Structures are given as C-alpha cells and as structure tokens.
Amino acid sequence: MKTGGGVSYNVFAQPPDSIRAQFKRLGLNSEELEKTEQLRIFDWYTASLGQKSKERFANDSLKVADLSIEFSKGVLAGPPITGRLRISDNVSVLARFNDEKTWIEFGLTRGFPAARVRKSTAITGMMAGTHSEWAYKQNESAVDGIVDFKLEDASNGETIDVIRIRNMRNTNFTKGWHRLKIGENFEVTLDK
C-alpha cells in the first residue's frame, strides 16, 4: 500500500479495528485508504462471534452454503478488481462452522481460482496442527507456494520469529529458516 498497490484483507482472527491500528503503527492511514478502496477490510471475525458486522465488507454467516451464495453474487455483480494483494489471516476459523471437507472444497473451488482469475496474489493463513493431514495436503497441492512461520526458543531463553519457504513453484529458493526482525511499528524484515 505504501507504493500504491491495493490490498484486500480478510480478517478472521481479530476485530477489523485491530487491523486498522496495526496499519496506523506502520504509518498508513487506513481511513483514507479505505475511502479510495486501495484497502478493503472484509470482516469475517464478527460473524464468528454470532454478531452482525457494521463493516462495509462483511459476511453474516460462516457456513459454506451461505458463503457460496454470497460468492456467486459478488462474482456476478460486475468486473472483478484485479492485481491486488489478498490476505486471509486465518481461514482455520471456517472449521468451527463447517465440516472439514465442505470448507476445504469451498477454498479449492472458489477462493483459490478467484485469486488466479483476478490476477492477484493471495496469502492465506491456516493454523498448524488443527486440521487433518488430508486438509493440509489438499490446500498445499492447490497453491503456488507454502511459507512457514514459527516461534522458536533460543538458547538464552528468548524467543525468535523465523520464516522459511517450504515450497514455491516456478522459482529457485532456499529452504532454510530465516530469522525475522519485528520493529517497534510491527514492520517485519529479514534479520541479517
């Protein structure tokens, strides 16, 4: 967004205002970015609490049957916005409201193909250790890359954040873990 790109942020794991506060710490004015639609925040979190969202972009249900109808309406409503970064912070929330096969199939038949059609990069977070091996394998086989994040205990008792590229199609990469440096404003960089 700092360089003029558009972002659609699907927030499952925290209230939308928490995301806005994080953008503010990064020096971004989310209110202005939302007015121009350079930033679109989609509220999935409020529905997970059983409440109706007051956000402009939101879903009232996390049931795949309802989401499929909303998805069809959105796709048919006009030309899609292309070339955006599409972030979903934790789609594992869908498992609370749907059986595993149903929500995995929704992602495979709606979410992933929609990102490709819209010529967008989608970053989709899933919580490790909460789903069956089948669920992870289905998602892994459908995407162009897999990036792992984890928190490690260092020998001195502190914890460190690390990242690795586990798999990436059509490019060379190193598979090793790399330490992340998180700044006071939450900006993340690779530690040298």
N, C-alpha and C positions, 0 to 999 in steps of 0.2 A: 504494500500500500504506500510505503514511503516513496517508491519510484513510479507510482501512478497505476499500478495493477489493481484489479478487482479481486475481492475475497468474499466468498460465501461461507460463513461459519455456522455449522450445525452444532448447537450446544446441548449436550445430553447430560453432562456431569455436574453442572453448576448453573446458577442463575445467569441470565443474559447480562445483568448489570455487573457481575463479577468479570465477565469478558471485557466489557467496556472499561472497567477500572484497570484491567491489565493493559489494554491498548493505550490508556492515558499514561500509564507508567512508562510505556515505550515512546511517549511523545506524540501520540496520534490523537486527533480529535474525532472520536467515534461518532459524535453527534453530527458533525459536518460531513463525515464520510458516509454516514447512513442517509443523509439528505440527498446526496448525489448518487446514491446506490453503489458507490465504489466499495462499500462494506454493506453486506446483508447479513444480519444475525437471525438465524432460524431457531426458534425456541422449541426444543423437544423436552427440556427439563421440567417445565411447569406441568405438562401433561403427565409426566412420571410421578408427580405428586397428587394426581387426581384433580387438578385445578384447571381453570380456563385461563389461557395466557392473554395478556394485554398487548403483546408484541405484534408488530405489523406482519411478521412472517412466523407462523406457528402452526402446530398440529394439535388438535384437541384430543386425539387418540393415538396410542402407540400400537394398536392392533394392526397387523399387516393387512387384513381385509379392508380396513378404513384407509390405511396409507396408500394402498393400491388405487383406490378411487381418487384420492387427492392427487396422487402422482399423475394419473391419467388426465385429470382436469388441468393440472399445471402444464403438462406437455402439450395438450391441445389448445391451451389458452393463447398461444402466439409463438413467435420465433424465440428460441432459447437464447439466453445470454451466454456467449461463448468466451473462451480464453481466460476464465477465472481460476483462481486457486480455491478449491472446495475442501474445507476442513470439517471433519466429523470427529469430535473429541473422544467419544466412547460409545460406539454402536452396540456394545455388550448390554446396554440398558434395555434394548429390544427383547432380550431373552427373558426379562421379567414379565412380559406381556404376551409372549407368543411361544409356541413350541419351537424347538431348535430348527427343524427342517424348514418351517414356514418362514422364519425371519432370515435364514441364510439364503433361501431361494429368492426372497424379495431383493436382497442385495445383489445376487448374481444376475437376476433378470431385469432389474430396474436401475439400481444405483450405479453399478459399475458401467453398464452400457451407456447410461445417460451421460456420464462424465466423458466418455470417448466421443459420443455424438456432439457434445458441446465443446469439444477440443479443449478440455480443461484438465488440470492436474488435480486429482483427488487424493487427499491424505486422510485415511480412515483409521481411527484408533480402536483397538479391541483389547480387552483386559486379558492378560495371560493367566492360564490356569483355571478359568471359569467355564470353559466350554469343552465339548468332546473333541477328540483328535480329528474326527470327521469334519467338524465345523471349521477348525483352523485350516485343514487341508483344502477344503472347498474354496475358502477365501484366498488362500495362498496361490492356488492354481489359476485364479481369475485376475490377478493383479500383475503389474509390470515390475514391482519391486517390494521388498519387505525390509523395513528398518526396525531394529530392536532398540529399545531404551531400557536401562535398568539402573538401579541404585546399588552400589557396591560398598561394602565396609572396607575401609583402608586399614592398614596395619597400625596406624596411630590412633584408631578409634573414630576418626571422622568418616563421613560417608561421601562418596563421589558419584556424580551422574555420568553415565557413559552411553555411547551410541555405537551401533555398527550397522553396516549394510549386510543383511544376510543373503539377499538375492536381488539382482537387478538385471532385467532383460536389456539386450542390445547395447551394453556398455561394459567397460572394464571397471573394476572396483577392488578395493582391498577389504578383506573380511574381518580384519582385526577390530577390537574395541578401541574407541577413542574417547578421551575424557572431554566432558562439556564444561564450559565455564559459564555460570549464570551471573549476570551483572545485577547491580542493585535495582535497575529498572526492569529486570527479568529478560533482558536481551541475552540470547544464547549464542555462544561462539564455541568453536573447537579450541580446546586448550592446546597450546604448542608445547 
